[in-house]
Amino acid sequence: MFTLFDKAYISVDIGLMKPDKEIYNNVLEDLAISADKALFIDDKLEYVVGAEKVGIRSILFENLHQLKYELRRLDII
């Protein structure tokens, strides 16, 4: 499932739950990046809002077409 990614962060594995800000900060610290260099994508609004509260750009996933549009808009793809 996670073969496209270098790392995957699973809430239960790290003992923190979204949208608690500590889970986002934990991932940023582990990756050694600042919030403004990260992008968070999720289909749950409360989790997107949680990431945005710590300064992470976020996309609320609705469908593949919309996600591709948002990634192009951000000049990621």
C-alpha positions in Angstrom: 0.0 0.0 0.0 2.8 2.4 0.8 5.3 1.4 -1.9 5.1 4.8 -3.5 6.4 6.5 -0.4 9.8 6.6 1.3 8.0 6.8 4.7 4.5 6.3 6.0 3.3 7.6 9.4 0.5 5.5 10.9 -1.2 7.1 13.9 -1.4 3.9 16.0 2.3 3.2 15.4 3.5 6.5 16.7 0.9 6.8 19.4 -0.6 10.1 18.3 -3.9 10.9 16.7 -5.0 13.4 14.1 -6.0 16.3 14.5 -3.8 16.7 17.6 -1.0 19.1 16.6 1.6 16.9 18.1 1.2 14.3 15.3 1.9 16.9 12.6 4.9 18.3 14.6 6.2 14.8 15.2 6.3 14.1 11.5 7.8 17.4 10.6 10.5 16.8 13.2 11.2 13.3 12.0 11.5 14.6 8.4 13.6 17.5 9.6 11.5 20.0 7.6 9.6 23.1 8.4 5.8 23.2 8.1 6.0 25.5 5.1 7.9 22.8 3.2 5.2 20.1 3.8 2.0 19.2 2.1 -0.8 17.3 3.8 -3.6 15.6 1.9 -6.6 13.9 3.6 -10.2 13.3 2.9 -11.3 14.5 6.4 -11.7 18.2 6.9 -10.9 18.1 10.6 -7.5 16.6 9.8 -6.8 19.1 7.1 -7.7 21.9 9.5 -5.4 20.4 12.1 -2.4 20.4 9.7 -3.2 23.9 8.6 -3.1 25.1 12.3 0.5 24.1 12.5 1.3 25.9 9.2 1.2 22.9 6.8 -0.3 23.5 3.3 -3.1 21.1 2.9 -5.5 19.7 0.4 -8.9 18.3 1.2 -9.1 15.2 -1.1 -12.4 14.9 -2.9 -11.4 12.9 -6.0 -8.4 12.1 -8.2 -9.3 14.8 -10.8 -9.5 17.5 -8.1 -6.2 16.3 -6.4 -4.3 16.5 -9.7 -5.7 20.0 -10.3 -4.6 21.1 -6.8 -1.1 19.6 -7.3 -0.7 21.3 -10.6 -1.9 24.6 -9.1 0.8 24.3 -6.5 3.3 23.4 -9.2 4.1 20.0 -7.7 3.3 18.0 -10.8 
